[in-house]
Amino acid sequence: MHKKVNYYLFLFFFIFSFFSAGVTKPLLAEETVPQENLIKVIEVNQALSYIKDIQTGDLSLNQDLVAGKDTAILVRLSQNVAVDTQNKTQTVEVSHNGVLVTTLTPSPQNEPSNCLVFEPNTREEAQNWAAGNYKFTAKIGSSELTRDAQFTTRRVLNVLAVPVKANYGGVVKDVTGAWKQAGNYTAQLFPVSTEGFNWVQGQDLDCSDIEYDLKTDDGQKKLWESLCNLQVKDENGNNKYELIIGFVLDRQGATGTTQGYTYGKPANIVTESDKDMWATVAHEIAHCYGIGDEYTGGSIRMSINPAPLGMTGTDWDSSAAIAASNQYFKPYGGSSGSEGSSIKEEIPFDFASREQLPEKASFMGSNGIQSDYWISAPIWKQLFTSFAPLPSLETMQSSSTTVSKRSVSLLEEKQTIPVVDASGWINKNDAIPVDCTDPWYSYTIPTSSFISNTGAYSIQAKNNAGTILGSQSFDLRFVEMGTTPKQLEEVPVENCIVPFPLGTTKFVFTHNGQSIGEKAVSLHAPVVEIKSPIPGQTVSSQTNITWTASDVDNDPLTYEVLYSHNGKDWISIASDLTTKNFTYDFSDPDLPGGSQALINVIASDGVRCTEALSATFSVSVKQPELYFLTPEDLTLPMSYYKNEEILFEADAYDVQDESLTDQNLVWTDASGAVLGKGSYILLDKAPGSYAVTLTATNSAGAKTQQTIQFTVKNEEDPDAFHPLNNATDELSVDATKVWRIKLSQAVNPTSVTPENVYVSYINSSDIEENCLVDFSYEDNNKTIVISPKTPTTYKQGEHYTLWVKDLKTASKGSNLKTRIYRDFTIK
């Protein structure tokens, strides 16, 4: 795009004349167009302006808006206008629950536009887009329009990102660190708040042993299980992580073509070296919420996110062969070869670059480059629904479909309920017993946290008489989700929370009511006691953690070791241990620190568990990390033109606090005055030299600072477009109009191309298109004549813009360094 500036042209001049029916009219006699009904629509865009109905193809304004998410207000106009950032002639008033919050001015654009973009300089200016009812009042000149919108809260998504040292046929490969920022793209596109996508950077996972060989099916399965073992519980007894992503350096499988895979929640494997790694993360998380593939041979789910018309694959629900037949979802039309449904009419908007994007492909596609991909309307809608806050106790009690009658009774009678975290591998053939030899873990959770599910499979808690004391149901898909979905003979059930009432002597797996396996429950729980580390110890290196344990039933015991830097947030540092000691390196720079660190050892006899907590000890606190997104390289000199928008954006991560909130990110100037808070800031500076510092502070008071040095030039951008003679009004002309452009020097005709001299208009889909025009020359190539094709493509009442740029002289071929535009409409 090209920048616009309002001043006279000096390098050469233009004279526009008008011919109609052989009569010449002077420029001053032409009529200007009134500005009534200028505003067509107000779009509230958090990634997309419009939602497409998958049944009818109809577009409607996106009303599924998320509280706390970066938001742009796009004001769509009936004609192009020059953007005025200084004089308050173009504004959007933002009111929240009836109270005016802020008045926004448009972001600079480099040419006249029919779409003005309004964004707050910081999130704080918009009160972090708090949940509630909003009214947006757009005022462009004398035209005014309002729109109401509701921003609703979505739940927080916790994703554990784990770097894996992996084995490839005996060759050990480690990741580079690019994975650390791979969650930014997902956080930007998913319908979650800015602070609602918690990307937790985990410790290194050493899977370099040959048993983890990623060229084999068994090795892939072993790595997936190891990642699942990193799951921990939150304070309510729920799984903390929605997904655990293991990043490996290269692709997997015997041929090295598998881009990533999963056997189901909670773990996924992603290839760090892939050029579309960021999109792959979004793709794999979306699978966890029932969203299908949009590439050839994939697992397609037409009822949720239709694949492009004509695409073939397997049906998500039935595994039968399928060809996509929804006429409203077309293939992506880009040249890179990316598969995925086309995203264009929905108006994709990138908040990071502050611009409306060209056509994109759904990130559920494949075979493309990162810049091709975006979120589609069906995916946004499915995720928005999936991310609704979890139901309260009152909600569960009022919904017969959410929780069973027995569970409601338990909720009413008790504050907590005993449960077991069950797992196993289930074969497609019911005659093959379930493999459930891995240890289960029992504990109690708040009654309000327990939710019963439905499905063809179940795990039932039974007593000696065979009475069902409690159960949990679920469904399974015998498919490995990867680059090419693969049919499986057995699949895992993982993190299945099953009631564990008093008197339970066994757990029985069933399929359609028939028993397919069971796991016995012994009478007594183990006893465990931690011996080291000792109280008050400061730990900063390799340290031996020891404990004693026994079991009166003589059951073999396995142990899991958890670490917390604050007694609240836990990470798994070892699992499936059979010895009573474990050595851990507490000098790991990625390990959170604090003065109230604890170790928790969980002993399991297969079902029953006992936990032991250590006394508190100390681990050194780590400083936050800052990653600048705009600009990416702070070592390069930075300069901006006068009136140019200045955007600085950074991401911060702290191993203690994980994602830092906006209040912990403070921008200051050279004097120390606070400019704003949050991960980004927009500045408008007069010519001069400046320094801006971003300070990240964690809850322990540890700080990290980064200073940006930049200058603002006392000159306009030479690539800027200028309105002819400062004329920003719109002329009303006849459809036969001929434009004559008189130059001070002869022009090289080869530079007069449809790309450099053209007339554009805004079509019915609000997309800019060019009209067909003819070129000719007069006065020894010093005058360019622009006339409409016969028959003319101009339409009565339409708004058009004439553009001239990048012309070259005939004598030396040098550039004529100026660019102009002129708006007009057809009478």
C-alpha positions in Angstrom: 0.0 0.0 0.0 1.1 3.6 -0.5 1.2 6.4 2.0 -0.8 9.6 1.4 0.3 13.2 2.1 -1.5 16.4 1.4 0.7 18.9 -0.4 1.4 20.2 -3.9 3.4 18.3 -6.5 6.8 19.8 -7.3 8.6 17.5 -9.6 6.0 17.7 -12.4 2.4 18.9 -12.7 -0.8 17.5 -13.9 -3.7 19.2 -15.7 -7.0 17.2 -15.8 -9.5 18.1 -18.5 -12.9 16.7 -19.3 -14.4 15.9 -22.6 -18.0 15.0 -23.1 -20.0 15.2 -26.3 -17.3 17.4 -27.7 -17.6 20.1 -25.1 -14.7 20.9 -22.7 -15.5 21.7 -19.1 -13.0 23.4 -16.9 -12.0 21.6 -13.7 -13.6 24.2 -11.4 -17.0 23.7 -13.0 -17.2 20.1 -11.9 -19.5 19.1 -9.1 -18.4 17.6 -5.7 -20.2 14.6 -4.2 -22.1 15.0 -1.0 -20.9 13.0 2.1 -24.3 11.8 3.2 -24.6 8.1 3.9 -20.9 7.7 3.6 -20.6 5.0 6.3 -21.8 1.6 5.2 -21.1 -0.7 8.1 -19.0 -1.0 11.3 -17.0 -4.2 11.6 -15.7 -5.4 15.0 -12.8 -7.6 14.1 -10.8 -9.9 16.3 -9.6 -12.0 13.4 -12.6 -12.0 11.1 -15.3 -9.4 10.4 -17.9 -11.9 9.1 -19.2 -15.4 9.9 -20.3 -17.6 7.0 -23.2 -19.9 7.5 -22.2 -23.4 6.4 -25.7 -24.3 5.3 -26.6 -21.2 3.2 -23.2 -19.5 2.6 -24.7 -16.3 3.9 -22.4 -13.8 5.6 -23.3 -12.0 8.8 -21.3 -9.7 11.1 -19.3 -11.6 13.6 -21.2 -11.4 16.9 -19.1 -14.0 18.7 -16.7 -11.5 20.3 -14.3 -12.3 23.1 -13.7 -10.1 26.2 -10.0 -9.2 26.7 -9.0 -9.8 23.1 -7.2 -7.3 20.9 -9.9 -5.7 18.7 -9.9 -3.5 15.6 -12.9 -1.4 14.5 -13.2 -1.3 10.7 -15.4 1.4 9.4 -16.5 0.5 5.8 -17.3 3.5 3.5 -19.1 3.9 0.2 -16.1 5.6 -1.3 -12.4 6.1 -0.8 -11.4 9.0 1.5 -8.1 10.4 2.6 -7.3 9.3 6.2 -7.2 12.1 8.7 -5.3 11.1 11.8 -4.8 14.6 13.3 -8.0 16.7 13.2 -10.7 14.5 14.8 -12.8 14.5 11.7 -12.8 10.7 11.7 -13.5 9.1 15.0 -15.0 6.0 16.7 -16.4 6.5 20.2 -16.2 3.4 22.3 -18.8 3.0 25.2 -18.8 0.1 27.6 -22.1 -0.6 29.6 -23.2 3.0 28.8 -20.0 4.8 29.8 -17.7 6.4 27.2 -14.3 4.6 27.4 -12.3 6.2 24.7 -12.5 8.0 21.3 -10.3 6.4 18.7 -8.7 8.1 15.6 -7.9 6.1 12.5 -4.6 4.4 11.9 -2.5 5.9 9.1 -2.8 4.3 5.7 -0.7 4.9 2.7 -3.5 5.7 0.3 -7.1 6.8 0.3 -9.3 4.0 1.5 -12.9 2.9 1.8 -12.0 1.2 5.1 -10.7 3.1 8.1 -9.1 1.1 10.9 -9.5 2.2 14.5 -7.5 0.7 17.3 -6.5 1.8 20.8 -2.9 2.8 21.4 -2.8 0.3 24.2 -5.2 -2.3 25.6 -5.4 -0.2 28.8 -6.9 2.7 26.7 -9.9 0.4 25.9 -10.0 -0.9 29.5 -8.7 -4.2 28.2 -11.9 -4.8 26.3 -13.7 -6.0 29.5 -16.7 -8.2 29.2 -20.0 -6.4 28.7 -22.1 -4.4 26.2 -20.4 -2.0 23.8 -21.6 0.7 21.6 -19.4 1.9 18.7 -20.2 5.3 17.2 -18.4 6.1 14.0 -18.2 9.7 12.8 -16.7 10.3 9.4 -17.1 14.0 8.4 -20.9 14.6 8.7 -21.8 10.9 8.4 -22.5 8.9 11.6 -23.4 5.3 12.4 -23.6 3.2 15.5 -23.2 -0.5 16.3 -23.9 -2.5 19.4 -21.8 -5.6 20.4 -21.4 -7.9 23.3 -18.0 -9.1 24.5 -18.2 -12.4 26.5 -15.7 -14.2 28.6 -14.1 -17.4 27.3 -12.2 -19.8 29.5 -8.4 -19.9 29.8 -6.5 -22.4 27.7 -3.3 -23.8 29.2 -0.9 -25.4 26.7 2.4 -27.1 27.8 5.1 -26.7 25.2 7.9 -29.3 25.6 11.2 -29.4 23.8 12.1 -33.0 23.0 15.5 -34.5 22.4 14.4 -37.2 20.0 15.8 -40.4 18.4 15.6 -41.0 14.7 16.8 -44.5 13.9 19.7 -44.1 16.3 20.5 -40.5 15.4 19.7 -38.1 18.3 18.4 -34.6 17.4 17.5 -31.7 19.6 15.3 -28.7 18.8 16.7 -25.2 18.2 14.4 -23.0 20.4 12.1 -21.7 17.6 9.3 -23.6 19.4 9.2 -21.0 22.2 7.2 -18.5 20.2 5.1 -21.0 18.3 2.0 -20.2 20.4 1.8 -16.5 19.5 0.0 -17.3 16.2 -2.6 -19.5 18.0 -3.2 -16.9 20.7 -3.8 -14.2 18.0 -6.3 -16.3 16.0 -8.2 -18.3 18.6 -11.3 -16.8 20.3 -9.6 -16.4 23.6 -8.5 -13.3 25.5 -5.0 -11.9 25.3 -4.3 -13.4 28.7 -6.5 -16.4 28.1 -4.0 -18.5 26.1 -1.3 -19.6 28.5 1.7 -21.0 26.7 3.7 -22.7 29.3 7.3 -23.5 28.3 8.2 -26.9 29.8 11.6 -28.4 30.7 13.6 -30.5 28.2 12.3 -34.0 27.7 15.1 -36.5 27.0 13.7 -39.2 24.7 17.0 -40.0 23.1 16.9 -43.7 23.9 16.2 -46.1 21.0 12.9 -47.1 22.5 11.6 -43.7 21.4 12.7 -44.1 17.8 10.4 -41.8 15.8 10.9 -43.8 12.7 8.8 -46.6 14.3 5.2 -46.9 15.4 6.3 -48.2 18.8 8.7 -45.2 19.3 6.0 -42.7 18.3 3.6 -44.3 20.8 6.2 -44.3 23.6 6.9 -40.5 23.1 3.2 -39.8 23.1 2.8 -41.6 26.4 5.8 -39.8 27.9 4.2 -36.4 27.0 0.9 -37.6 28.6 2.8 -38.3 31.8 3.6 -34.6 32.1 -0.1 -33.8 32.8 -0.7 -32.4 36.3 -3.9 -31.3 38.2 -5.0 -27.8 39.0 -6.3 -26.7 42.4 -9.7 -28.2 41.5 -8.4 -31.5 40.6 -8.9 -30.9 36.8 -6.2 -31.5 34.2 -4.2 -28.3 34.1 -3.3 -28.5 30.4 -5.7 -28.6 27.5 -2.9 -29.9 25.4 0.7 -31.0 25.8 2.8 -30.3 22.6 6.1 -32.1 22.2 8.3 -30.3 19.7 10.8 -32.5 17.8 13.3 -31.2 15.2 12.4 -33.2 12.1 9.5 -35.1 10.6 8.7 -38.6 11.8 7.9 -42.0 10.4 9.8 -44.6 8.4 10.0 -42.2 5.4 10.4 -39.0 7.4 7.2 -37.5 6.0 4.9 -37.4 9.0 4.5 -33.7 9.9 3.1 -34.5 13.4 0.7 -36.9 15.0 -1.4 -37.7 18.0 -3.4 -40.6 19.4 -5.7 -38.1 21.1 -5.7 -35.7 24.0 -3.8 -34.5 25.8 -0.5 -35.0 23.9 0.5 -33.9 20.4 3.8 -34.1 18.5 4.8 -31.1 16.2 7.8 -30.7 13.9 9.8 -27.6 14.8 11.7 -27.3 11.4 8.5 -27.2 9.3 8.0 -23.9 7.6 4.4 -23.7 8.8 5.0 -24.8 12.4 3.0 -22.0 13.9 -0.1 -23.0 11.8 0.5 -26.7 12.8 0.2 -25.8 16.5 -3.2 -24.1 15.8 -4.2 -27.1 13.6 -3.4 -29.7 16.2 -5.1 -27.8 19.1 -8.2 -27.4 16.9 -8.4 -31.2 16.4 -9.0 -31.5 20.1 -12.3 -29.6 19.7 -13.8 -31.7 16.9 -12.4 -29.7 14.0 -11.6 -31.7 10.9 -8.8 -31.5 8.2 -9.0 -29.5 5.1 -6.4 -31.3 2.9 -6.5 -34.2 0.5 -6.6 -37.5 2.3 -7.4 -35.9 5.7 -10.1 -36.6 8.2 -12.9 -34.3 7.0 -15.8 -33.1 9.1 -18.3 -31.4 6.9 -20.8 -30.6 9.7 -18.3 -28.5 11.6 -15.8 -27.0 9.1 -16.5 -28.0 5.5 -13.4 -28.9 3.4 -13.1 -27.1 0.0 -15.5 -28.2 -2.7 -14.3 -31.4 -4.4 -11.6 -32.4 -1.8 -11.5 -36.1 -0.9 -10.6 -37.8 2.3 -12.2 -39.8 5.1 -15.3 -38.9 7.1 -14.4 -37.8 10.6 -17.3 -39.6 12.2 -17.6 -42.8 10.0 -14.1 -43.1 8.5 -15.8 -43.8 5.2 -14.4 -42.2 2.0 -15.8 -38.7 1.4 -15.7 -36.0 -1.2 -16.5 -32.4 0.0 -19.7 -31.1 -1.6 -20.4 -27.8 0.1 -20.5 -25.3 -2.7 -20.0 -22.3 -0.4 -16.5 -23.3 0.6 -14.0 -23.0 -2.2 -10.3 -24.0 -2.4 -7.6 -21.5 -1.5 -6.6 -19.7 -4.7 -3.0 -18.7 -3.9 0.0 -19.8 -5.9 1.9 -21.6 -3.1 -0.1 -24.8 -3.3 -1.6 -24.5 0.1 -4.7 -26.6 0.7 -7.6 -25.4 2.9 -10.8 -23.5 2.4 -10.6 -19.9 1.0 -10.9 -17.1 3.5 -11.7 -13.8 1.8 -15.2 -12.5 2.1 -15.0 -13.0 5.9 -12.4 -10.1 6.0 -9.4 -11.6 7.7 -7.6 -8.9 9.6 -4.1 -9.0 11.2 -4.0 -7.0 14.4 -0.2 -7.3 14.5 0.3 -5.6 11.1 -2.8 -3.5 11.4 -4.1 -4.4 8.0 -6.9 -6.3 6.2 -5.3 -9.4 4.6 -5.7 -10.8 1.1 -7.2 -14.2 0.6 -6.0 -16.8 3.1 -6.3 -20.5 3.5 -7.8 -22.2 6.6 -5.0 -23.5 8.9 -6.7 -26.9 8.9 -5.2 -27.2 5.4 -1.6 -28.3 4.6 1.2 -28.2 2.1 1.7 -24.4 2.3 3.8 -21.7 3.9 3.0 -20.0 7.2 1.9 -16.7 5.7 -0.9 -18.5 3.7 -2.9 -19.5 6.8 -5.7 -17.9 8.9 -8.7 -19.0 10.9 -11.9 -19.6 9.0 -15.4 -18.6 10.2 -16.6 -22.2 10.9 -13.5 -22.8 13.0 -13.9 -19.6 15.0 -17.6 -20.4 15.7 -16.8 -24.0 16.8 -13.9 -22.8 19.1 -16.0 -19.9 20.5 -18.6 -22.4 21.6 -16.1 -24.9 22.9 -14.3 -22.3 25.0 -17.4 -21.3 27.0 -16.6 -21.1 30.7 -17.0 -24.4 32.5 -20.5 -24.8 34.2 -20.9 -24.0 37.8 -22.4 -26.4 40.3 -25.8 -24.7 39.9 -25.7 -25.1 36.2 -24.8 -28.8 36.4 -27.7 -29.4 38.9 -30.2 -27.8 36.5 -29.1 -29.7 33.4 -30.0 -33.3 33.1 -27.7 -33.8 30.1 -24.6 -32.5 31.8 -24.2 -34.7 34.9 -25.8 -38.0 36.0 -28.5 -38.2 38.8 -26.0 -40.1 41.0 -23.4 -37.5 40.5 -25.9 -34.7 41.3 -26.7 -36.6 44.5 -23.0 -36.7 45.4 -22.6 -33.0 44.6 -25.4 -32.2 47.0 -24.2 -34.4 49.8 -20.4 -33.7 49.8 -17.9 -31.0 49.1 -15.5 -33.4 47.5 -15.7 -36.7 45.6 -13.0 -39.4 45.4 -12.0 -40.2 41.8 -9.4 -42.1 39.9 -7.5 -40.9 36.8 -7.9 -43.9 34.6 -6.0 -44.9 31.4 -5.5 -47.8 29.1 -5.2 -49.0 25.5 -8.5 -50.3 24.0 -8.5 -52.6 20.9 -11.0 -52.2 18.1 -11.7 -56.0 18.6 -13.7 -56.3 21.9 -12.4 -59.8 22.3 -8.9 -58.5 23.1 -8.8 -57.3 26.7 -8.0 -53.7 27.5 -4.4 -53.1 28.4 -4.6 -51.1 31.6 -1.4 -52.1 33.4 0.0 -48.6 33.6 -0.5 -47.1 37.1 -3.7 -45.1 37.8 -3.8 -42.3 40.4 -6.6 -41.7 42.9 -7.4 -38.4 44.6 -10.4 -36.2 45.6 -11.8 -33.3 43.7 -14.4 -30.6 44.5 -17.8 -31.9 43.7 -18.4 -29.0 41.4 -15.5 -30.1 39.2 -16.9 -33.6 38.4 -18.8 -33.9 35.1 -20.1 -37.1 33.6 -19.9 -37.6 29.9 -21.7 -39.8 27.4 -20.4 -42.4 24.9 -20.4 -46.0 23.8 -17.5 -46.9 26.1 -17.4 -46.7 29.9 -15.3 -47.5 33.0 -17.5 -48.7 35.9 -16.6 -48.8 39.6 -18.0 -52.1 41.1 -18.1 -53.7 44.5 -17.8 -57.5 45.3 -21.4 -58.0 44.5 -21.0 -56.5 41.0 -23.1 -53.4 41.8 -22.1 -50.4 39.8 -21.1 -47.7 42.3 -20.1 -45.0 39.8 -19.1 -44.8 36.1 -17.7 -42.5 33.4 -18.5 -42.8 29.7 -16.5 -41.8 26.6 -16.2 -42.3 22.9 -13.1 -43.4 20.9 -11.9 -42.8 17.3 -9.6 -45.5 16.0 -7.5 -43.0 14.0 -4.1 -41.6 14.4 -4.4 -37.9 13.5 -1.3 -37.0 11.5 -0.3 -35.7 8.0 -2.2 -38.7 6.6 -4.7 -40.0 9.2 -4.0 -43.7 9.8 -6.5 -46.3 10.9 -5.5 -48.0 14.2 -6.3 -51.3 15.8 -6.0 -49.9 19.4 -6.2 -46.4 20.8 -5.7 -44.9 24.3 -8.1 -43.6 26.8 -6.2 -41.0 28.9 -7.0 -38.8 31.8 -10.5 -40.3 32.2 -11.8 -39.1 35.5 -13.9 -41.9 37.1 -15.8 -41.9 40.5 -14.0 -44.1 43.1 -16.7 -44.7 45.8 -16.0 -46.5 49.0 -16.4 -50.3 48.5 -15.0 -50.3 45.0 -13.1 -53.6 44.4 -12.6 -53.4 40.6 -13.0 -51.1 37.6 -14.7 -52.7 34.5 -14.3 -51.4 31.0 -17.4 -51.8 28.8 -18.3 -51.2 25.1 -22.0 -51.0 24.4 -22.7 -52.6 27.8 -20.4 -55.6 27.3 -17.3 -56.1 29.5 -14.0 -55.8 27.6 -11.5 -55.7 30.5 -11.0 -54.9 34.2 -8.6 -53.6 36.8 -8.5 -54.9 40.3 -8.5 -52.6 43.4 -6.5 -53.7 46.5 -7.6 -53.0 50.0 -5.0 -50.6 51.3 -3.2 -47.5 50.0 0.6 -47.3 50.1 2.5 -45.3 52.8 5.2 -42.8 51.6 7.5 -40.3 53.4 10.0 -37.9 51.9 13.5 -37.8 53.3 15.2 -35.1 51.2 15.6 -32.3 50.3 15.7 -31.0 53.9 13.8 -28.1 55.3 15.1 -24.6 54.4 17.8 -26.0 52.1 18.9 -23.9 49.1 19.0 -26.1 46.1 21.0 -25.0 43.0 22.5 -28.0 41.4 22.1 -31.8 41.0 20.2 -32.9 44.0 19.1 -36.4 45.2 15.4 -36.6 46.1 14.7 -39.6 48.4 11.8 -41.2 50.1 10.6 -44.3 51.9 7.4 -46.3 50.9 5.6 -49.5 51.8 2.4 -51.3 51.0 0.7 -53.9 53.3 -0.9 -55.6 50.3 2.6 -56.1 48.9 1.6 -54.5 45.6 4.4 -53.3 43.4 4.6 -49.5 43.7 5.3 -46.8 41.1 6.1 -43.2 41.8 5.6 -39.8 40.3 7.6 -36.8 41.4 6.2 -33.3 41.2 7.8 -29.9 41.9 6.3 -26.6 42.8 8.1 -23.3 43.3 5.2 -21.8 45.2 3.1 -24.7 46.6 0.3 -24.0 44.0 1.6 -24.6 40.5 3.0 -28.1 39.9 5.1 -29.7 37.2 5.9 -33.3 36.7 9.7 -33.9 36.8 9.6 -37.8 36.9 7.0 -40.5 36.4 6.7 -44.3 36.3 9.7 -44.6 38.7 10.1 -47.9 40.6 13.1 -46.8 42.8 12.8 -44.6 45.9 15.1 -41.9 44.7 15.6 -39.5 41.8 18.3 -37.0 41.0 17.2 -33.7 39.4 19.2 -30.7 38.2 17.8 -27.7 39.9 20.2 -25.4 38.0 18.0 -25.7 34.9 17.4 -22.1 33.7 13.9 -23.0 32.7 12.9 -24.2 36.2 10.8 -21.8 38.1 12.3 -20.7 41.5 11.1 -19.4 44.8 11.6 -19.6 48.6 8.6 -21.8 49.1 9.6 -24.7 46.8 8.1 -28.2 47.5 8.5 -31.7 46.3 5.4 -34.0 46.1 5.9 -37.8 45.7 2.9 -39.8 44.7 3.0 -43.6 45.3 0.5 -45.7 43.4 -0.2 -49.4 43.9 -1.9 -49.4 40.5 -5.1 -47.6 41.6 -4.8 -46.4 45.2 -2.4 -43.5 45.9 -0.7 -41.7 48.7 1.0 -38.4 48.5 3.9 -37.0 50.6 5.0 -33.4 50.7 8.5 -32.2 51.5 9.3 -29.3 53.7 9.8 -26.0 51.9 13.2 -25.2 50.4 14.6 -22.5 48.1 15.4 -22.4 44.3 16.8 -19.3 42.7 14.2 -17.0 41.0 14.7 -16.5 37.2 14.2 -13.2 35.4 11.5 -12.7 32.7 12.4 -13.1 29.1 11.4 -10.5 26.4 10.9 -11.3 22.7 10.4 -8.4 20.4 8.0 -9.0 17.5 8.0 -5.4 16.1 10.8 -4.6 15.4 12.4 -8.1 15.4 16.0 -6.9 15.4 16.8 -4.2 17.9 20.4 -3.9 16.8 19.4 -2.3 13.5 19.0 1.5 13.3 15.3 2.5 13.3 13.8 5.6 11.7 10.4 6.7 10.8 8.9 9.4 8.5 6.9 12.3 9.9 3.2 11.3 10.6 4.1 7.6 10.3 2.5 5.3 12.8 5.1 3.8 15.2 4.3 0.4 16.5 6.4 -1.6 19.1 5.2 -5.0 20.1 6.8 -7.6 22.4 6.1 -10.9 24.0 7.2 -11.7 27.6 7.5 -15.0 29.4 8.4 -15.8 32.9 9.1 -19.3 34.2 7.5 -18.5 37.6 4.4 -16.6 36.4 4.3 -18.0 32.9 2.6 -15.4 30.7 2.9 -11.9 32.2 -0.2 -9.7 32.3 -0.4 -6.3 30.7 0.1 -4.7 34.2 3.5 -6.3 34.4 4.7 -4.8 31.0 5.4 -1.1 31.3 6.6 1.2 28.5 8.5 4.4 29.5 10.2 7.2 27.8 13.8 8.5 28.4 12.6 10.5 31.4 10.9 7.5 33.0 7.4 8.7 32.3 5.0 5.9 31.7 3.7 5.8 28.1 1.5 2.7 28.5 1.1 -0.8 29.6 0.8 -4.1 27.7 2.5 -6.1 25.0 2.2 -3.3 22.4 2.2 0.4 22.1 1.3 2.9 19.3 3.2 6.2 19.2 2.9 9.4 17.2 6.1 11.5 17.5 7.3 14.8 16.1 10.7 14.7 14.3 13.6 14.0 16.7 15.5 11.2 18.5 13.8 9.0 21.1 14.3 6.1 23.5 11.5 3.9 24.7 12.1 1.2 27.3 9.9 -1.9 28.0 10.2 -3.3 31.5 8.9 -6.8 32.4 8.4 -7.5 36.1 7.4 -10.8 37.6 5.6 -11.5 40.9 8.9 -11.9 42.7 10.0 -8.4 41.6 12.6 -9.7 39.1 12.9 -7.4 36.1 14.1 -7.4 32.6 14.4 -4.3 30.5 15.0 -3.6 26.8 15.4 -0.1 25.3 14.6 0.9 21.7 16.4 3.8 20.1 14.8 5.4 17.1 14.5 8.7 15.2 11.6 10.4 13.4 12.7 12.2 10.2 11.5 15.7 9.4 10.2 14.6 6.0 7.3 12.8 4.5 7.5 9.3 3.1 8.7 9.6 -0.6 6.4 6.7 -1.5 3.4 8.6 -0.3 0.4 9.4 -2.6 -0.8 13.0 -2.8 -4.2 14.2 -3.7 -4.1 16.4 -6.8 -3.8 20.1 -5.7 -4.8 19.0 -2.1 -8.3 18.3 -3.5 -9.8 15.7 -1.1 -13.4 16.1 -2.3 -14.9 13.8 -4.9 -15.8 15.0 -8.4 -19.0 14.0 -10.1 -18.3 13.3 -13.8 -19.9 11.6 -16.9 -19.2 8.0 -17.8 -17.4 9.1 -21.0 -14.8 11.1 -19.1 -11.3 11.3 -20.5 -8.4 12.2 -18.3 -5.4 14.1 -19.7 -2.3 14.1 -17.7 0.2 16.7 -18.8 3.8 16.2 -17.7 6.8 18.5 -17.6 8.9 15.8 -19.4 8.2 13.2 -22.0 7.2 9.9 -20.4 8.6 6.5 -21.3 5.5 4.6 -22.6 6.8 1.3 -21.3 6.3 2.7 -17.7 2.6 3.5 -18.4 1.1 0.2 -17.5 -2.1 -1.0 -15.9 -0.1 -1.4 -12.7 1.1 2.2 -12.7 -1.8 4.2 -14.2 -5.2 2.8 -13.5 -8.8 3.5 -12.2 -10.0 1.4 -9.3 -13.4 1.0 -7.6 -14.9 -0.9 -4.6 -17.1 -3.8 -5.7 -20.1 -5.2 -4.0 -17.9 -7.4 -1.9 -16.0 -4.4 -0.7 -12.9 -5.6 -2.6 -10.9 -3.1 -4.7 -10.9 -3.9 -8.4 -9.6 -2.1 -11.5 -11.6 -0.8 -14.4 -10.5 -1.4 -18.0 -9.1 1.8 -19.6 -7.0 2.7 -22.7 -3.8 4.7 -22.9 -2.7 7.1 -25.7 -0.2 10.0 -25.9 -0.1 13.5 -27.1 2.4 16.4 -27.3 5.4 14.1 -28.0 4.6 11.8 -25.0 4.3 14.7 -22.6 0.5 14.1 -22.1 -1.0 10.7 -21.2 -4.6 10.3 -22.3 -6.7 7.9 -20.2 -10.1 6.9 -21.6 -12.6 4.2 -20.7 -12.9 1.1 -22.7 -15.8 0.8 -25.2 -18.3 -0.1 -24.0 -17.5 1.7 -20.7 -17.2 -0.3 -17.5 -18.1 2.7 -15.5 -21.5 2.5 -13.6 -23.8 5.3 -12.6 -23.4 6.2 -8.9 -20.2 4.2 -8.4 -17.2 5.7 -6.8 -13.8 5.5 -8.5 -10.2 6.6 -7.9 -7.6 7.5 -10.6 -4.0 6.5 -9.6 -0.7 7.5 -11.1 2.6 6.2 -9.9 6.1 5.1 -10.8 6.4 6.8 -14.2 9.8 7.1 -15.9 11.2 9.8 -18.2 11.8 9.0 -21.9 15.2 10.6 -22.0 17.1 9.0 -19.1 14.6 6.4 -17.8 14.8 8.0 -14.4 11.9 7.9 -11.9 9.4 10.7 -11.7 9.3 10.7 -7.9 5.7 11.6 -7.2 2.4 9.8 -6.9 -1.1 11.2 -7.2 -4.7 10.1 -6.9 -8.1 11.7 -7.6 -11.5 10.5 -6.5 -14.6 10.8 -8.7 -18.1 9.4 -9.1 -20.2 8.8 -12.2 -23.3 10.9 -12.6 
